[in-house]
């Protein structure tokens, strides 16, 4: 179980992968929609999507020429939301120390 936790955390531990997940928060998107929305080159996006898919965080399927992606388990957003709260709290503490 420790290895699985580490694998999931490593899969999301990149700013562009977090951005991808946040973009998919609103629902299914094609890689052709994700690239311009995130300002990523298609090859760069594909690498990040592959990591997230291999980790089981995303599900992908083809629809003609489109490759669609969706979140496999919406609870990943609970993890991201909790991390955001911790990060905001840490940032607030740092700002207080600097003042």
C-alpha angles and dihedrals in degrees: 000000000000090000092050091050090050092048092052093047092047090050093057095037097103127084093230092050090052088049090051091051091048090050090052091050087090093054145272117353135180119235085242088063096041097055097060094036090056098032092236129144111249093243092051092047091049092055092052093045090051092054092049092046094048089051089055093244094114133038118209134191138170123246106182105300093343123094109205127201134198137170112269094209122017090210087083085079089059087058092048092046092051092048089050091053092049091047092049091049091049091048091050091051091050091049090050091051092050094050 
